[in-house]
Amino acid sequence: MKVGYIQNSPIFGEVEKNFTQIKELSNGIRADLLVLPELFATGYTFTSKEEAQEMAEGVGGITANFLKEISQKTGAVIVAGFIEKEGKNIYNAAIMINGDNIIGTYRKIHLYYKEKSGFHLEISHLRYIK
């Protein structure tokens, strides 16, 4: 199994620019599993819960669609962090994608410092998408 990772330097709130970074960094990569950072598309320096909510998205949002493209290009299962929105709650989550398929999400349960005031905490944290 060939495992890789991509470490980008996200520009806070600049999702398209961050997607471009990942696209460029993934050129020529072939792997079975490719891991991207926590909140790679949005950055991490939120000043409020409202600011995080503005960047949150559902499981089938633009980040998932972008990661499907990267998965197809690299041949890898992708695991990447994003701000998941479900109803009124937002989660610091990771999504797992294989080609065109969303395998599932993992919602971070050990929130650190200011994360506790911005993200919802859920004990049942692993969800498989059908």
N, CA, C and O atoms as a MOPAC input file, in Angstrom:
PM7 MOZYME 1SCF
protein

 N      0.85000 1    -1.16600 1     0.00000 1
 C      0.00000 1     0.00000 1     0.00000 1
 C      0.89500 1     1.22800 1     0.00000 1
 O      1.81900 1     1.33300 1     0.80700 1
 N      0.61900 1     2.15100 1    -0.90200 1
 C      1.37800 1     3.39300 1    -0.97600 1
 C      0.54300 1     4.51300 1    -0.33400 1
 O     -0.53300 1     4.86200 1    -0.81900 1
 N      1.07100 1     5.06800 1     0.77200 1
 C      0.38700 1     6.10800 1     1.52800 1
 C      1.15400 1     7.41800 1     1.37600 1
 O      2.38200 1     7.44200 1     1.45400 1
 N      0.42300 1     8.49500 1     1.16200 1
 C      1.05500 1     9.80500 1     1.03700 1
 C      0.27000 1    10.85800 1     1.77900 1
 O     -0.84900 1    10.61900 1     2.23300 1
 N      0.86500 1    12.02000 1     1.89700 1
 C      0.16900 1    13.15200 1     2.51000 1
 C      0.56600 1    14.41500 1     1.76100 1
 O      1.61800 1    14.49200 1     1.12600 1
 N     -0.31400 1    15.39600 1     1.85900 1
 C     -0.02700 1    16.71000 1     1.28800 1
 C     -0.18100 1    17.72000 1     2.41300 1
 O     -1.21900 1    17.76300 1     3.07200 1
 N      0.83300 1    18.52200 1     2.63300 1
 C      0.75900 1    19.60400 1     3.61900 1
 C      0.72400 1    20.91800 1     2.86100 1
 O      1.70500 1    21.31000 1     2.22800 1
 N     -0.41300 1    21.59400 1     2.92900 1
 C     -0.51200 1    22.90600 1     2.28100 1
 C     -0.45500 1    24.00100 1     3.33200 1
 O     -0.49800 1    23.73300 1     4.53300 1
 N     -0.36000 1    25.23500 1     2.86500 1
 C     -0.40600 1    26.40700 1     3.74600 1
 C     -1.67800 1    27.16800 1     3.41500 1
 O     -1.65100 1    28.10500 1     2.61700 1
 N     -2.80200 1    26.77100 1     4.02300 1
 C     -4.07300 1    27.38700 1     3.63800 1
 C     -4.10400 1    28.88700 1     3.90400 1
 O     -3.61600 1    29.37900 1     4.92200 1
 N     -4.68800 1    29.57900 1     2.96200 1
 C     -4.95700 1    31.00900 1     3.12200 1
 C     -6.35700 1    31.09900 1     3.70700 1
 O     -7.31600 1    30.62400 1     3.09800 1
 N     -6.48500 1    31.70200 1     4.88000 1
 C     -7.75500 1    31.68900 1     5.59700 1
 C     -8.89100 1    32.24800 1     4.73600 1
 O     -8.82000 1    33.37200 1     4.23800 1
 N     -9.93700 1    31.43700 1     4.57700 1
 C    -11.14000 1    31.85400 1     3.87100 1
 C    -11.05400 1    31.83300 1     2.35700 1
 O    -12.03800 1    32.13700 1     1.68300 1
 N     -9.90400 1    31.48200 1     1.80800 1
 C     -9.69800 1    31.49900 1     0.35100 1
 C     -9.77100 1    30.07900 1    -0.20800 1
 O     -8.76100 1    29.50700 1    -0.61800 1
 N    -10.96600 1    29.53000 1    -0.21800 1
 C    -11.16000 1    28.12800 1    -0.57500 1
 C    -10.61500 1    27.81400 1    -1.97000 1
 O     -9.89100 1    26.83100 1    -2.13100 1
 N    -10.93800 1    28.60900 1    -2.96300 1
 C    -10.47900 1    28.32000 1    -4.32900 1
 C     -8.95300 1    28.36100 1    -4.43500 1
 O     -8.36100 1    27.53300 1    -5.12800 1
 N     -8.32500 1    29.30100 1    -3.76600 1
 C     -6.86000 1    29.36400 1    -3.78100 1
 C     -6.26800 1    28.14000 1    -3.08800 1
 O     -5.24300 1    27.61100 1    -3.51800 1
 N     -6.91800 1    27.69600 1    -2.01700 1
 C     -6.43900 1    26.51200 1    -1.30600 1
 C     -6.63900 1    25.25400 1    -2.14900 1
 O     -5.80200 1    24.35100 1    -2.12500 1
 N     -7.73800 1    25.19200 1    -2.88900 1
 C     -7.94300 1    24.08100 1    -3.82200 1
 C     -6.83100 1    24.08000 1    -4.87300 1
 O     -6.30500 1    23.02300 1    -5.22100 1
 N     -6.47600 1    25.25200 1    -5.37400 1
 C     -5.41500 1    25.35700 1    -6.37600 1
 C     -4.09300 1    24.85000 1    -5.81000 1
 O     -3.35300 1    24.15400 1    -6.50500 1
 N     -3.78400 1    25.19100 1    -4.55200 1
 C     -2.56400 1    24.68200 1    -3.90200 1
 C     -2.54300 1    23.15800 1    -3.91600 1
 O     -1.54100 1    22.54600 1    -4.28600 1
 N     -3.65200 1    22.55500 1    -3.51300 1
 C     -3.73000 1    21.09400 1    -3.44000 1
 C     -3.62600 1    20.48500 1    -4.83800 1
 O     -2.95300 1    19.47200 1    -5.03300 1
 N     -4.28700 1    21.09800 1    -5.79400 1
 C     -4.22800 1    20.60000 1    -7.16700 1
 C     -2.78600 1    20.58300 1    -7.66600 1
 O     -2.34300 1    19.60500 1    -8.27000 1
 N     -2.05500 1    21.67100 1    -7.41100 1
 C     -0.65500 1    21.76000 1    -7.84200 1
 C      0.23600 1    20.77900 1    -7.08000 1
 O      1.10000 1    20.13200 1    -7.67200 1
 N      0.02600 1    20.67200 1    -5.77000 1
 C      0.84900 1    19.77500 1    -4.95800 1
 C      0.58400 1    18.29700 1    -5.26100 1
 O      1.43600 1    17.44800 1    -4.99900 1
 N     -0.57800 1    17.99300 1    -5.80300 1
 C     -0.90800 1    16.59800 1    -6.09600 1
 C     -0.54100 1    16.17500 1    -7.51400 1
 O     -0.72100 1    15.01100 1    -7.87300 1
 N     -0.03600 1    17.09000 1    -8.31700 1
 C      0.37800 1    16.73500 1    -9.68200 1
 C      1.41400 1    15.62200 1    -9.64900 1
 O      2.40900 1    15.70900 1    -8.92900 1
 N      1.17700 1    14.58300 1   -10.42800 1
 C      2.12900 1    13.49000 1   -10.55200 1
 C      2.09700 1    12.47200 1    -9.43100 1
 O      2.85900 1    11.50500 1    -9.46300 1
 N      1.24400 1    12.65700 1    -8.44500 1
 C      1.17300 1    11.71400 1    -7.32400 1
 C      0.27700 1    10.53900 1    -7.69200 1
 O     -0.80100 1    10.72100 1    -8.25600 1
 N      0.73400 1     9.33300 1    -7.36700 1
 C     -0.06600 1     8.11100 1    -7.46700 1
 C      0.05100 1     7.43700 1    -6.10500 1
 O      1.15600 1     7.17700 1    -5.63000 1
 N     -1.08500 1     7.15700 1    -5.48100 1
 C     -1.06200 1     6.54700 1    -4.14700 1
 C     -2.34000 1     5.74200 1    -3.93200 1
 O     -3.31200 1     5.87300 1    -4.67600 1
 N     -2.31300 1     4.91400 1    -2.90700 1
 C     -3.50900 1     4.18400 1    -2.50000 1
 C     -4.31900 1     4.99800 1    -1.48200 1
 O     -5.54900 1     4.95600 1    -1.46600 1
 N     -3.60100 1     5.73300 1    -0.64200 1
 C     -4.22900 1     6.58100 1     0.37400 1
 C     -3.47500 1     7.90000 1     0.40000 1
 O     -2.24500 1     7.92400 1     0.43700 1
 N     -4.22400 1     8.99500 1     0.38200 1
 C     -3.63400 1    10.33100 1     0.42100 1
 C     -4.36100 1    11.13600 1     1.49300 1
 O     -5.58400 1    11.26500 1     1.45800 1
 N     -3.60400 1    11.67400 1     2.44400 1
 C     -4.17200 1    12.39400 1     3.57600 1
 C     -3.84500 1    13.88500 1     3.45900 1
 O     -2.69700 1    14.26900 1     3.23600 1
 N     -4.87800 1    14.71100 1     3.61600 1
 C     -4.73100 1    16.16400 1     3.60400 1
 C     -4.98500 1    16.69200 1     5.01700 1
 O     -5.56900 1    15.98900 1     5.84100 1
 N     -4.55100 1    17.92200 1     5.30400 1
 C     -4.66400 1    18.44700 1     6.66900 1
 C     -6.09400 1    18.74800 1     7.13700 1
 O     -7.05100 1    18.77100 1     6.36400 1
 N     -6.17300 1    18.97300 1     8.43000 1
 C     -7.39600 1    19.44400 1     9.06500 1
 C     -7.75200 1    20.81400 1     8.48500 1
 O     -6.90900 1    21.70900 1     8.43400 1
 N     -8.99000 1    20.97100 1     8.05300 1
 C     -9.51100 1    22.23500 1     7.51800 1
 C     -8.61300 1    22.82500 1     6.42200 1
 O     -8.36500 1    24.03000 1     6.39200 1
 N     -8.13300 1    21.96400 1     5.52900 1
 C     -7.19200 1    22.35900 1     4.47600 1
 C     -7.75900 1    23.40600 1     3.53100 1
 O     -6.99500 1    24.19000 1     2.96700 1
 N     -9.05200 1    23.44500 1     3.34100 1
 C     -9.65100 1    24.33500 1     2.33700 1
 C    -10.00800 1    25.70600 1     2.88700 1
 O    -10.05700 1    26.68000 1     2.13500 1
 N    -10.25600 1    25.79600 1     4.18100 1
 C    -10.72700 1    27.05500 1     4.76300 1
 C     -9.68900 1    27.74500 1     5.62800 1
 O     -9.77900 1    28.94800 1     5.87100 1
 N     -8.71600 1    26.99900 1     6.08900 1
 C     -7.83600 1    27.53400 1     7.11300 1
 C     -8.48100 1    27.33500 1     8.47100 1
 O     -9.56100 1    26.75300 1     8.57600 1
 N     -7.81600 1    27.81900 1     9.51200 1
 C     -8.21200 1    27.42200 1    10.85700 1
 C     -8.40500 1    28.58000 1    11.83700 1
 O     -8.83700 1    28.34800 1    12.96600 1
 N     -8.10500 1    29.79500 1    11.44900 1
 C     -8.06700 1    30.90100 1    12.42100 1
 C     -9.38400 1    31.65800 1    12.51900 1
 O     -9.43100 1    32.86300 1    12.27200 1
 N    -10.44400 1    30.95900 1    12.87700 1
 C    -11.75700 1    31.58700 1    13.01600 1
 C    -11.78600 1    32.49800 1    14.22900 1
 O    -11.19000 1    32.19900 1    15.26400 1
 N    -12.48500 1    33.61300 1    14.08600 1
 C    -12.63100 1    34.52600 1    15.21800 1
 C    -13.96600 1    34.34300 1    15.92500 1
 O    -14.16600 1    34.86000 1    17.02400 1
 N    -14.89300 1    33.59700 1    15.28700 1
 C    -16.20200 1    33.37900 1    15.89400 1
 C    -16.86100 1    32.14400 1    15.29600 1
 O    -16.46200 1    31.65100 1    14.24100 1
 N    -17.87900 1    31.65700 1    15.99600 1
 C    -18.64500 1    30.52100 1    15.49000 1
 C    -19.35200 1    30.91000 1    14.19600 1
 O    -19.46700 1    30.09500 1    13.28000 1
 N    -19.82400 1    32.15200 1    14.11900 1
 C    -20.52200 1    32.62600 1    12.91700 1
 C    -19.60200 1    32.58800 1    11.69200 1
 O    -20.03000 1    32.23200 1    10.59400 1
 N    -18.35900 1    32.95200 1    11.89100 1
 C    -17.39400 1    32.92400 1    10.79100 1
 C    -17.18500 1    31.48700 1    10.30100 1
 O    -17.11100 1    31.24900 1     9.09500 1
 N    -17.09000 1    30.53900 1    11.22100 1
 C    -16.94700 1    29.12900 1    10.85000 1
 C    -18.20400 1    28.63500 1    10.14100 1
 O    -18.11000 1    27.87900 1     9.17400 1
 N    -19.37200 1    29.05000 1    10.60500 1
 C    -20.62800 1    28.63200 1     9.97500 1
 C    -20.72200 1    29.10200 1     8.53000 1
 O    -21.28300 1    28.40300 1     7.68500 1
 N    -20.18200 1    30.27200 1     8.24200 1
 C    -20.21100 1    30.79600 1     6.87500 1
 C    -19.41800 1    29.90700 1     5.91100 1
 O    -19.72700 1    29.85300 1     4.72000 1
 N    -18.40500 1    29.21500 1     6.41800 1
 C    -17.56200 1    28.36400 1     5.57300 1
 C    -17.94300 1    26.89300 1     5.65200 1
 O    -17.35100 1    26.06200 1     4.96300 1
 N    -18.92200 1    26.56500 1     6.48100 1
 C    -19.35000 1    25.17300 1     6.64500 1
 C    -20.16400 1    24.72400 1     5.43400 1
 O    -20.77000 1    25.53700 1     4.73600 1
 N    -20.16300 1    23.41900 1     5.20400 1
 C    -20.90500 1    22.86300 1     4.06900 1
 C    -21.34900 1    21.44600 1     4.37400 1
 O    -20.81000 1    20.78300 1     5.26100 1
 N    -22.32700 1    21.00300 1     3.63500 1
 C    -22.81000 1    19.63700 1     3.77100 1
 C    -21.82000 1    18.64600 1     3.18900 1
 O    -20.84700 1    19.03200 1     2.54100 1
 N    -22.06900 1    17.38100 1     3.42300 1
 C    -21.18100 1    16.31500 1     2.97400 1
 C    -21.01600 1    16.32200 1     1.45600 1
 O    -19.94500 1    15.96500 1     0.96600 1
 N    -22.01800 1    16.70900 1     0.71200 1
 C    -21.93500 1    16.71800 1    -0.75000 1
 C    -21.57600 1    18.06900 1    -1.32700 1
 O    -21.93800 1    18.36100 1    -2.46700 1
 N    -20.87800 1    18.89800 1    -0.57800 1
 C    -20.55800 1    20.26400 1    -0.99700 1
 C    -19.34900 1    20.36900 1    -1.91200 1
 O    -18.87500 1    19.37400 1    -2.46100 1
 N    -18.85700 1    21.60100 1    -2.06700 1
 C    -17.77500 1    21.86100 1    -3.01900 1
 C    -16.47100 1    21.16800 1    -2.62900 1
 O    -15.69900 1    20.76900 1    -3.50200 1
 N    -16.22100 1    21.02300 1    -1.34700 1
 C    -14.99200 1    20.35000 1    -0.93000 1
 C    -15.02500 1    18.87900 1    -1.32600 1
 O    -14.03500 1    18.35300 1    -1.83500 1
 N    -16.14500 1    18.21500 1    -1.09900 1
 C    -16.26800 1    16.80500 1    -1.49300 1
 C    -16.11000 1    16.66500 1    -3.00500 1
 O    -15.43500 1    15.74900 1    -3.47300 1
 N    -16.71900 1    17.55400 1    -3.76500 1
 C    -16.59800 1    17.48200 1    -5.22000 1
 C    -15.15800 1    17.69300 1    -5.67400 1
 O    -14.68600 1    17.01400 1    -6.58600 1
 N    -14.46700 1    18.62600 1    -5.04300 1
 C    -13.05900 1    18.85100 1    -5.35600 1
 C    -12.22800 1    17.60700 1    -5.02300 1
 O    -11.37200 1    17.20100 1    -5.81000 1
 N    -12.47800 1    17.00900 1    -3.86600 1
 C    -11.70700 1    15.84000 1    -3.44600 1
 C    -11.97800 1    14.62500 1    -4.33900 1
 O    -11.09200 1    13.79300 1    -4.53500 1
 N    -13.17000 1    14.52200 1    -4.86900 1
 C    -13.46700 1    13.45300 1    -5.83800 1
 C    -12.55200 1    13.59500 1    -7.05400 1
 O    -12.03100 1    12.60700 1    -7.57000 1
 N    -12.36500 1    14.82700 1    -7.49900 1
 C    -11.47600 1    15.09500 1    -8.63900 1
 C    -10.03500 1    14.67400 1    -8.32000 1
 O     -9.37000 1    14.04300 1    -9.14100 1
 N     -9.56700 1    15.02600 1    -7.12700 1
 C     -8.20300 1    14.67100 1    -6.72400 1
 C     -8.07300 1    13.15200 1    -6.58000 1
 O     -7.05200 1    12.58000 1    -6.96200 1
 N     -9.08500 1    12.50700 1    -6.04100 1
 C     -9.06600 1    11.05500 1    -5.89900 1
 C     -8.96400 1    10.37600 1    -7.25900 1
 O     -8.19600 1     9.42900 1    -7.43100 1
 N     -9.72600 1    10.85300 1    -8.20600 1
 C     -9.67800 1    10.26900 1    -9.55200 1
 C     -8.32000 1    10.50700 1   -10.20800 1
 O     -7.78100 1     9.62500 1   -10.87700 1
 N     -7.77500 1    11.70100 1   -10.01200 1
 C     -6.48100 1    12.04900 1   -10.61800 1
 C     -5.33000 1    11.22500 1   -10.03900 1
 O     -4.42800 1    10.82400 1   -10.77600 1
 N     -5.35100 1    10.96900 1    -8.73700 1
 C     -4.23800 1    10.28700 1    -8.06500 1
 C     -4.45200 1     8.78100 1    -7.91300 1
 O     -3.50800 1     8.03300 1    -7.66100 1
 N     -5.70700 1     8.34600 1    -8.07000 1
 C     -6.02900 1     6.94400 1    -7.83600 1
 C     -6.12100 1     6.59800 1    -6.36100 1
 O     -6.20000 1     5.42200 1    -6.00800 1
 N     -6.11100 1     7.59600 1    -5.49900 1
 C     -6.05300 1     7.38700 1    -4.05100 1
 C     -7.40600 1     7.55600 1    -3.37600 1
 O     -8.27000 1     8.29700 1    -3.84500 1
 N     -7.56400 1     6.85800 1    -2.27300 1
 C     -8.61200 1     7.18800 1    -1.32400 1
 C     -8.11400 1     8.44700 1    -0.62800 1
 O     -6.95900 1     8.50700 1    -0.20400 1
 N     -8.97200 1     9.45100 1    -0.50900 1
 C     -8.58800 1    10.73600 1     0.08700 1
 C     -9.24000 1    10.88100 1     1.46000 1
 O    -10.42600 1    10.59700 1     1.62300 1
 N     -8.46700 1    11.32000 1     2.43400 1
 C     -8.98200 1    11.70600 1     3.74100 1
 C     -8.56200 1    13.15400 1     3.96000 1
 O     -7.37800 1    13.48400 1     3.89200 1
 N     -9.55200 1    14.02100 1     4.22500 1
 C     -9.24900 1    15.45100 1     4.35400 1
 C    -10.22000 1    16.11900 1     5.31900 1
 O    -11.38500 1    15.73400 1     5.41700 1
 N     -9.71900 1    17.12700 1     6.02900 1
 C    -10.53700 1    17.85000 1     6.98900 1
 C    -11.36100 1    18.94800 1     6.34900 1
 O    -10.90900 1    19.61600 1     5.41900 1
 N    -12.59400 1    19.13500 1     6.86100 1
 C    -13.46700 1    20.21100 1     6.39500 1
 C    -14.44100 1    20.57600 1     7.51000 1
 O    -14.53400 1    19.87500 1     8.51700 1
 N    -15.16200 1    21.67000 1     7.32500 1
 C    -16.16600 1    22.08500 1     8.30400 1
 C    -17.50100 1    21.52300 1     7.82800 1
 O    -18.09500 1    22.02100 1     6.87200 1
 N    -17.95500 1    20.48800 1     8.50300 1
 C    -19.20400 1    19.83300 1     8.11000 1
 C    -20.39600 1    20.51800 1     8.76800 1
 O    -20.39400 1    20.79800 1     9.96700 1
 N    -21.39600 1    20.77500 1     7.96300 1
 C    -22.62900 1    21.37400 1     8.46400 1
 C    -23.74400 1    20.35000 1     8.33700 1
 O    -23.95200 1    19.75600 1     7.28000 1
 N    -24.45900 1    20.15800 1     9.44500 1
 C    -25.64700 1    19.31600 1     9.43000 1
 C    -26.69900 1    20.00900 1    10.29000 1
 O    -26.53900 1    20.14700 1    11.50300 1
 N    -27.76400 1    20.43600 1     9.64700 1
 C    -28.77600 1    21.21400 1    10.35600 1
 C    -28.16800 1    22.52300 1    10.82500 1
 O    -27.56500 1    23.24700 1    10.03400 1
 N    -28.32000 1    22.83100 1    12.09900 1
 C    -27.76300 1    24.06800 1    12.65800 1
 C    -26.37500 1    23.85400 1    13.26100 1
 O    -25.73500 1    24.80900 1    13.70200 1
 N    -25.91300 1    22.61300 1    13.27900 1
 C    -24.63400 1    22.29000 1    13.90200 1
 C    -23.51200 1    22.24400 1    12.87200 1
 O    -23.72300 1    21.89500 1    11.71000 1
 N    -22.31200 1    22.60700 1    13.32900 1
 C    -21.11600 1    22.46100 1    12.50200 1
 C    -20.10900 1    21.60900 1    13.26600 1
 O    -20.06000 1    21.61900 1    14.49600 1
 N    -19.30600 1    20.87100 1    12.49900 1
 C    -18.35200 1    19.93000 1    13.08200 1
 C    -16.99000 1    20.10800 1    12.43200 1
 O    -16.89400 1    20.37200 1    11.23300 1
 N    -15.95600 1    19.96500 1    13.21500 1
 C    -14.60800 1    19.85000 1    12.68700 1
 C    -14.50000 1    18.38200 1    12.28100 1
 O    -14.36900 1    17.50400 1    13.13500 1
 N    -14.55600 1    18.12100 1    10.98000 1
 C    -14.70000 1    16.74900 1    10.50500 1
 C    -13.65100 1    16.40600 1     9.46000 1
 O    -12.96800 1    17.27600 1     8.92100 1
 N    -13.54500 1    15.11500 1     9.19300 1
 C    -12.74200 1    14.60300 1     8.08300 1
 C    -13.68900 1    13.81900 1     7.19100 1
 O    -14.62400 1    13.17500 1     7.66800 1
 N    -13.43800 1    13.88000 1     5.90500 1
 C    -14.23900 1    13.14400 1     4.94300 1
 C    -13.32400 1    12.16000 1     4.22800 1
 O    -12.15700 1    12.45700 1     3.97300 1
 N    -13.86500 1    10.97800 1     3.90500 1
 C    -13.10900 1     9.96500 1     3.17300 1
 C    -13.80400 1     9.72700 1     1.84100 1
 O    -15.00200 1     9.44800 1     1.78800 1
 N    -13.02800 1     9.84300 1     0.76300 1
 C    -13.57300 1     9.75500 1    -0.58800 1
 C    -12.74800 1     8.77900 1    -1.41600 1
 O    -11.52100 1     8.74500 1    -1.32500 1
 N    -13.44700 1     7.98700 1    -2.22300 1
 C    -12.80400 1     7.06900 1    -3.15200 1
 C    -13.44300 1     7.26800 1    -4.52800 1
 O    -14.57600 1     6.84300 1    -4.75700 1
 N    -12.72100 1     7.90700 1    -5.43100 1
 C    -13.26400 1     8.18100 1    -6.76600 1
 C    -14.47300 1     9.09000 1    -6.66900 1
 O    -14.37300 1    10.21300 1    -6.17500 1
 N    -15.61500 1     8.60900 1    -7.13800 1
 C    -16.86000 1     9.38600 1    -7.07500 1
 C    -17.66200 1     9.12900 1    -5.80900 1
 O    -18.74400 1     9.69200 1    -5.63900 1
 N    -17.15000 1     8.29200 1    -4.92000 1
 C    -17.91800 1     7.86300 1    -3.75300 1
 C    -17.42800 1     8.49900 1    -2.45700 1
 O    -16.23200 1     8.52500 1    -2.16900 1
 N    -18.37000 1     9.00200 1    -1.69500 1
 C    -18.07900 1     9.47000 1    -0.34100 1
 C    -18.25400 1     8.25900 1     0.56800 1
 O    -19.35200 1     7.71400 1     0.68600 1
 N    -17.17200 1     7.84300 1     1.20600 1
 C    -17.21200 1     6.66100 1     2.07200 1
 C    -17.83700 1     7.01000 1     3.41500 1
 O    -18.65600 1     6.25400 1     3.93800 1
 N    -17.45200 1     8.15600 1     3.97200 1
 C    -17.99500 1     8.54500 1     5.26300 1
 C    -17.29500 1     9.76200 1     5.81700 1
 O    -16.43200 1    10.35500 1     5.17000 1
 N    -17.68500 1    10.12500 1     7.03500 1
 C    -17.06200 1    11.25200 1     7.72800 1
 C    -16.70700 1    10.83400 1     9.15000 1
 O    -17.27500 1     9.90000 1     9.71600 1
 N    -15.75900 1    11.55600 1     9.69300 1
 C    -15.37500 1    11.39700 1    11.08800 1
 C    -15.44400 1    12.78100 1    11.70900 1
 O    -14.82000 1    13.71600 1    11.20900 1
 N    -16.18500 1    12.91900 1    12.77700 1
 C    -16.31000 1    14.20300 1    13.47000 1
 C    -15.41300 1    14.19300 1    14.69000 1
 O    -15.53300 1    13.33400 1    15.56400 1
 N    -14.51200 1    15.15900 1    14.73700 1
 C    -13.53600 1    15.25700 1    15.82400 1
 C    -14.26300 1    15.32000 1    17.16300 1
 O    -15.18500 1    16.11700 1    17.33600 1
 N    -13.84600 1    14.47700 1    18.11200 1
 C    -14.51500 1    14.45100 1    19.40900 1
 C    -13.68700 1    15.06400 1    20.53100 1
 O    -14.23200 1    15.40600 1    21.58100 1
 N    -12.38800 1    15.20500 1    20.32900 1
 C    -11.54600 1    15.82200 1    21.35300 1
 C    -11.22600 1    17.24100 1    20.91100 1
 O    -10.14100 1    17.52500 1    20.40400 1
 N    -12.20100 1    18.13100 1    21.11800 1
 C    -12.03200 1    19.51400 1    20.69000 1
 C    -11.05500 1    20.22800 1    21.61700 1
 O    -11.03100 1    19.99800 1    22.82600 1
 N    -10.26300 1    21.08600 1    21.02600 1
 C     -9.18500 1    21.74800 1    21.73900 1
 C     -9.50300 1    23.22300 1    21.92300 1
 O     -9.92200 1    23.88000 1    20.97000 1
 N     -9.32200 1    23.74300 1    23.09000 1
 C     -9.35400 1    25.15300 1    23.43700 1
 C    -10.56900 1    25.85800 1    22.83000 1
 O    -11.69500 1    25.56200 1    23.22900 1
 N    -10.38200 1    26.77200 1    21.88700 1
 C    -11.48700 1    27.55500 1    21.33600 1
 C    -12.40700 1    26.75200 1    20.41800 1
 O    -13.51300 1    27.19500 1    20.10700 1
 N    -11.95400 1    25.56800 1    19.98100 1
 C    -12.82400 1    24.72900 1    19.15700 1
 C    -14.12200 1    24.41600 1    19.89200 1
 O    -15.17200 1    24.27500 1    19.26400 1
 N    -14.06000 1    24.30600 1    21.20700 1
 C    -15.22700 1    23.94000 1    22.00000 1
 C    -16.33900 1    24.97100 1    21.90400 1
 O    -17.50900 1    24.62400 1    22.06300 1
 N    -16.00700 1    26.21700 1    21.65100 1
 C    -17.04000 1    27.24800 1    21.54000 1
 C    -17.55400 1    27.38900 1    20.11100 1
 O    -18.58100 1    28.03200 1    19.88900 1
 N    -16.86300 1    26.80200 1    19.14200 1
 C    -17.27500 1    26.95300 1    17.75500 1
 C    -17.91100 1    25.73200 1    17.13800 1
 O    -18.83200 1    25.84900 1    16.33000 1
 N    -17.43200 1    24.56500 1    17.50800 1
 C    -17.90100 1    23.34300 1    16.88000 1
 C    -18.78000 1    22.54900 1    17.83600 1
 O    -18.59700 1    22.59100 1    19.05300 1
 N    -19.72800 1    21.83400 1    17.27000 1
 C    -20.60700 1    20.95700 1    18.03400 1
 C    -19.85700 1    19.67200 1    18.35000 1
 O    -19.08400 1    19.18100 1    17.52700 1
 N    -20.07600 1    19.13700 1    19.51500 1
 C    -19.44300 1    17.89200 1    19.93500 1
 C    -20.45800 1    16.76500 1    19.82800 1
 O    -21.57900 1    16.88000 1    20.32400 1
 N    -20.06900 1    15.69300 1    19.19100 1
 C    -20.93900 1    14.53200 1    19.04000 1
 C    -20.17000 1    13.29400 1    19.45500 1
 O    -19.04700 1    13.07800 1    19.00000 1
 N    -20.75100 1    12.49600 1    20.29900 1
 C    -20.06100 1    11.30800 1    20.80100 1
 C    -19.98300 1    10.21500 1    19.72900 1
 O    -18.92600 1     9.60900 1    19.55100 1
 N    -21.07600 1     9.95600 1    19.01900 1
 C    -21.01800 1     8.95600 1    17.93300 1
 C    -20.41600 1     9.65200 1    16.72700 1
 O    -21.11100 1    10.38500 1    16.02200 1
 N    -19.14600 1     9.43400 1    16.48400 1
 C    -18.36500 1    10.28100 1    15.60900 1
 C    -18.08800 1     9.74100 1    14.21800 1
 O    -17.74700 1    10.52300 1    13.33100 1
 N    -18.21700 1     8.44200 1    13.98500 1
 C    -17.90600 1     7.87000 1    12.67800 1
 C    -19.20600 1     7.57800 1    11.95600 1
 O    -20.06900 1     6.86900 1    12.47400 1
 N    -19.34500 1     8.13000 1    10.74600 1
 C    -20.56800 1     7.92100 1     9.97100 1
 C    -20.20500 1     7.41500 1     8.58000 1
 O    -19.36200 1     7.99600 1     7.89600 1
 N    -20.84400 1     6.33700 1     8.17500 1
 C    -20.66900 1     5.84600 1     6.80800 1
 C    -21.79100 1     6.39600 1     5.95800 1
 O    -22.95000 1     6.40500 1     6.37400 1
 N    -21.45200 1     6.85000 1     4.78000 1
 C    -22.43700 1     7.39800 1     3.84700 1
 C    -22.84400 1     6.27700 1     2.90600 1
 O    -21.99800 1     5.54200 1     2.39700 1
 N    -24.12300 1     6.15300 1     2.68400 1
 C    -24.61400 1     5.09500 1     1.77600 1
 C    -24.68900 1     5.58100 1     0.35900 1
 O    -25.07900 1     4.82600 1    -0.53300 1

